[in-house]
């Protein structure tokens, strides 16, 4: 079974609020959350790509 290619792309990260609305600590936490979300998405997409590659090679 081949997974849809649309599942291989992450949605773009939301825009950051204007700097005047957040403290430095809040901005740092937000950036860490974005980094964690990206790492999770990248790991999932790697797994999906491996599954797709195996599906293309199956008889």
N, C-alpha and C positions, 0 to 999 in steps of 0.2 A: 504494500500500500504506500503510495506517495503522498506526503503531506503537502498542503498548499504552500506555495512560495510566499504568500502573504504572512504566514506564520514565522517567516525567517527575518522579519524586520520589526524592530522595536519602534514604538511610538516616540516621537521626539519629546525631550524633557520640556516641561512647562518653563516659560520665561521666569526669570528671577524677578521678584518685586523690586521696586526702586530702592536704592541704597538708603534713602532717608527713612524708610519704613521699618528697617530691621537694625538690630544691634549687631556688633561684630560676632558675638557668640551665636546669635540666631543664624547669621549667615554661614558661619562655620558648620553648624549642625545641619543646615539645609544642604550645603555642599557635600557633607559626608553622606547624607541620605541619597543624594543624586548618585554619588559614586557607588554606594551599595546597590542601588537599583540597577545601575549599568552593569555591574559585575554579575548580578543575578541574571539579567537578560542575556548577557554575553555567554554565560555558562549554559543556559537553556538553549540558545540558538546553536551553540556548538554541538550539543547533543542531538538536536533536530537535524542539523546538517549531516551528522554521521548516520542517522537513521535513513535519511533521504539517499545518501550515497550508497548505502547497503541495498536499498530498494531498487535503485537503478541497476545494480549489478546482479540482482536475483534473476533466475531464469523465468 
